[in-house]
Amino acid sequence: MTGLDARLIKRYDELVMGHTNALAGLAAGMKALPRSDRAFAQTQAMWRFLGNDRVKPSDLVKPLLALAHEGCSEDCDEYALVMHDWSRINFMHHHSKTDRLQMTHKGDVGYELQSSLLVSDRDGSPICTPAQNLSVKDGILSTRTDELIAHGKHMDELVDRAAWLEQQGFTKPLVHIVDREADSAGHLRQLQAGNHLWLVRARMNSTAQYQNRSLSLKLIAEDLPFRAARGVVFKGKPAIQWVAETDVVLTRKAQPAAKSRAERFKLRQPGTPLPARLVVSRVMSEAGELLATWYLLSNVGEDANAEQIALWYYWRWRIESYFKLLKEGGQQLESWQQESGEAVFKRLLIASQACAVAWRLMRAEGQFAEQTRTFLVRLSGRQMKRSQPVTASALLAGLYMLLAMTETLEQYSPQELAAFANEAVGWLPRQRR
């Protein structure tokens, strides 16, 4: 954050620490650490920071980019996976936010978050969000430029965002992973022209050239031999993932977005044939019942086998967990009281840094790291499942408690703390304590 002076950098660090906490919907403001100044003063400091014109999103993303480079080098083996997705932020009743965007119906009012989450190809661990946008009424706020970006179609903007990420000089090749909205021949050709690696989920009725015939992906899959890949859990029950693969060529014309089907047909644009790998993943019950099917298209080379490709796409749900952590699972984003999209976006980037701190601790190896995680979960007071003893939300809650404890010990002596405790609960009979 070389663009900010030491005072603002110190304030940023304090705000990140204040966001290392899982909040309640009725108390979604930043939690103040127990320093000598009052909590309201810290709240005012956050509002001044978010309203400071010198603090730009391009400054606040720099620590996240630094974590992305570190995670790419240390926590990724051959590739760095980038999960792209969109999430609506509902602020229907926040009338003070005059730059809200009406996205679909009258009740769907707020902002749209457009995120890119870096994930390890080793085990699917989230690393950080090196690029994010927030769509508001007049345009798109972005970490990649200080200028407001004009509204446009999701995939048009995503192609530009992917190109920006590729320019950051990561030590591992990036694989851009997107859900079915990226099943667009024109945009896949654009990603290919930029020498970007991509993995998208396609619709079963999308067509491709296979053995000199144009067939739907569903029909192509029926001709392929499947092999068992791994045991998985599907909706809480054990299942088996089967995979098959073949080479196809995308020759269909691009169909630019238009209001009517007839207009889309007129705007269809031919393009160069695009070779791709088709990986089909089927999830079967132990009794042989088909539970789910994915049709995946990718230009990643043969050094990543079909089982890996299917697993990479399975890890795409990590970005859904990130959205949950920002919302009801931790930061309570949809209850924030900031009065503009710009202020919300700046605070969101601070909260994203706090999430990245928790993810970094989750990835840390060694006995002491394991002890630290266990200690933080105990501090959080959360009841954890045996199958999932640590979560990012629990770590955030425990980390805030730890920071509060350390600052309390700096402010007060053990004797003063004992006196506070005695004053608070000293009236209780001893047998009830």
Rosetta blueprint (number, residue, H / E / L):
1 M L
2 T L
3 G L
4 L L
5 D L
6 A H
7 R H
8 L H
9 I H
10 K H
11 R H
12 Y H
13 D H
14 E H
15 L H
16 V H
17 M H
18 G H
19 H L
20 T L
21 N L
22 A L
23 L L
24 A E
25 G L
26 L L
27 A E
28 A L
29 G L
30 M L
31 K L
32 A L
33 L L
34 P L
35 R L
36 S L
37 D L
38 R L
39 A H
40 F H
41 A H
42 Q H
43 T H
44 Q H
45 A H
46 M H
47 W H
48 R H
49 F H
50 L H
51 G H
52 N L
53 D L
54 R L
55 V L
56 K L
57 P H
58 S H
59 D H
60 L H
61 V L
62 K H
63 P H
64 L H
65 L H
66 A H
67 L H
68 A H
69 H H
70 E H
71 G H
72 C H
73 S H
74 E H
75 D L
76 C L
77 D L
78 E L
79 Y L
80 A E
81 L E
82 V E
83 M E
84 H E
85 D E
86 W E
87 S E
88 R E
89 I E
90 N E
91 F L
92 M L
93 H L
94 H L
95 H L
96 S L
97 K L
98 T L
99 D L
100 R L
101 L E
102 Q E
103 M L
104 T L
105 H L
106 K L
107 G L
108 D L
109 V E
110 G E
111 Y E
112 E E
113 L E
114 Q E
115 S E
116 S E
117 L E
118 L E
119 V E
120 S E
121 D L
122 R L
123 D L
124 G L
125 S L
126 P E
127 I E
128 C E
129 T E
130 P E
131 A E
132 Q E
133 N E
134 L E
135 S E
136 V E
137 K L
138 D L
139 G E
140 I E
141 L E
142 S E
143 T L
144 R L
145 T L
146 D L
147 E L
148 L L
149 I E
150 A L
151 H L
152 G L
153 K L
154 H H
155 M H
156 D H
157 E H
158 L H
159 V H
160 D H
161 R H
162 A H
163 A H
164 W H
165 L H
166 E H
167 Q L
168 Q L
169 G L
170 F L
171 T L
172 K L
173 P L
174 L E
175 V E
176 H E
177 I E
178 V E
179 D L
180 R H
181 E H
182 A H
183 D L
184 S L
185 A H
186 G H
187 H H
188 L H
189 R H
190 Q H
191 L H
192 Q H
193 A H
194 G L
195 N L
196 H L
197 L E
198 W E
199 L E
200 V E
201 R E
202 A E
203 R L
204 M L
205 N L
206 S L
207 T E
208 A E
209 Q E
210 Y E
211 Q L
212 N L
213 R E
214 S E
215 L E
216 S E
217 L H
218 K H
219 L H
220 I H
221 A H
222 E H
223 D L
224 L L
225 P L
226 F L
227 R E
228 A E
229 A E
230 R E
231 G E
232 V E
233 V E
234 F E
235 K L
236 G L
237 K E
238 P E
239 A E
240 I E
241 Q E
242 W E
243 V E
244 A E
245 E E
246 T E
247 D E
248 V E
249 V E
250 L E
251 T L
252 R L
253 K L
254 A E
255 Q L
256 P L
257 A L
258 A L
259 K L
260 S L
261 R H
262 A H
263 E H
264 R H
265 F H
266 K H
267 L H
268 R L
269 Q E
270 P L
271 G L
272 T L
273 P L
274 L E
275 P E
276 A E
277 R E
278 L E
279 V E
280 V E
281 S E
282 R E
283 V E
284 M E
285 S E
286 E L
287 A L
288 G L
289 E L
290 L E
291 L E
292 A E
293 T E
294 W E
295 Y E
296 L E
297 L E
298 S E
299 N L
300 V L
301 G L
302 E L
303 D L
304 A L
305 N L
306 A H
307 E H
308 Q H
309 I H
310 A H
311 L H
312 W H
313 Y H
314 Y H
315 W L
316 R L
317 W H
318 R H
319 I H
320 E H
321 S H
322 Y H
323 F H
324 K H
325 L H
326 L H
327 K L
328 E L
329 G L
330 G L
331 Q L
332 Q L
333 L H
334 E H
335 S H
336 W L
337 Q L
338 Q L
339 E L
340 S L
341 G H
342 E H
343 A H
344 V H
345 F H
346 K H
347 R H
348 L H
349 L H
350 I H
351 A H
352 S H
353 Q H
354 A H
355 C H
356 A H
357 V H
358 A H
359 W H
360 R H
361 L H
362 M H
363 R H
364 A L
365 E L
366 G L
367 Q H
368 F H
369 A H
370 E H
371 Q H
372 T H
373 R H
374 T H
375 F H
376 L H
377 V H
378 R H
379 L H
380 S H
381 G L
382 R L
383 Q L
384 M L
385 K E
386 R L
387 S L
388 Q E
389 P L
390 V L
391 T L
392 A H
393 S H
394 A H
395 L H
396 L H
397 A H
398 G H
399 L H
400 Y H
401 M H
402 L H
403 L H
404 A H
405 M H
406 T H
407 E H
408 T H
409 L H
410 E H
411 Q H
412 Y L
413 S L
414 P H
415 Q H
416 E H
417 L H
418 A H
419 A H
420 F H
421 A H
422 N H
423 E H
424 A H
425 V H
426 G L
427 W L
428 L L
429 P L
430 R H
431 Q H
432 R H
433 R L
